[in-house]
Amino acid sequence: MQSTTAWRKSSYSNGQGDCIEIAATLTDTVPVRDSKDPHGPTLAFTTTAWQSFLTAIHNGELPTHA
């Protein structure tokens, strides 16, 4: 991702560094990264896949803690 990409943390971040960040700057792709490693790897999901992931978490279909 470009250095000019605007990343944001989840509003559910716990303040202890266990966060992901997303960049909502692309139309059909949601880039995701670990906030503790901003220069590390970035994953990219389609907007449909990302929305399905969020819906599954919201519905309790996936664990929310390691």
C-alpha positions as CSV (number, residue, x, y, z in Angstrom):
1,M,0.0,0.0,0.0
2,Q,1.1,3.5,-0.6
3,S,2.5,5.6,2.3
4,T,-0.4,8.0,1.6
5,T,-3.0,5.5,2.4
6,A,-5.3,6.6,5.3
7,W,-5.5,3.7,7.7
8,R,-7.9,3.5,10.6
9,K,-8.3,1.3,13.6
10,S,-11.4,-0.5,14.6
11,S,-13.7,1.5,17.0
12,Y,-13.6,-1.7,19.1
13,S,-9.8,-1.6,19.6
14,N,-8.9,-2.3,23.1
15,G,-6.0,0.1,23.4
16,Q,-3.5,-2.7,24.2
17,G,-2.2,-3.0,20.7
18,D,-4.4,-6.0,19.7
19,C,-5.8,-4.1,16.7
20,I,-6.2,-4.3,13.0
21,E,-6.4,-1.4,10.7
22,I,-8.3,-1.0,7.4
23,A,-8.0,1.4,4.6
24,A,-11.2,2.3,2.9
25,T,-9.6,4.1,-0.1
26,L,-10.2,1.5,-2.8
27,T,-13.6,0.8,-4.4
28,D,-13.7,-3.0,-4.5
29,T,-10.9,-3.9,-2.1
30,V,-10.5,-3.6,1.7
31,P,-6.8,-3.6,2.7
32,V,-6.1,-4.9,6.2
33,R,-2.9,-4.8,8.3
34,D,-1.7,-5.4,11.9
35,S,-1.5,-2.0,13.7
36,K,1.6,-3.2,15.6
37,D,3.5,-3.8,12.2
38,P,2.4,-0.9,9.9
39,H,5.3,-1.7,7.5
40,G,4.6,-5.4,7.5
41,P,2.3,-7.4,5.2
42,T,-1.1,-6.2,4.1
43,L,-4.0,-8.5,3.3
44,A,-6.6,-7.5,0.7
45,F,-10.2,-8.7,0.7
46,T,-13.0,-8.0,-1.7
47,T,-15.6,-5.7,-0.2
48,T,-18.1,-8.7,-0.4
49,A,-15.7,-11.0,1.5
50,W,-15.0,-8.3,4.1
51,Q,-18.7,-7.6,4.7
52,S,-19.3,-11.4,5.0
53,F,-16.6,-11.6,7.6
54,L,-18.0,-8.7,9.6
55,T,-21.5,-10.1,9.4
56,A,-20.3,-13.5,10.7
57,I,-18.6,-11.9,13.6
58,H,-21.6,-9.8,14.4
59,N,-23.8,-12.9,14.3
60,G,-21.5,-14.8,16.6
61,E,-20.5,-17.3,14.0
62,L,-16.8,-16.7,14.5
63,P,-14.8,-16.4,17.7
64,T,-13.8,-12.9,18.6
65,H,-10.8,-13.7,20.9
66,A,-7.8,-15.9,20.4
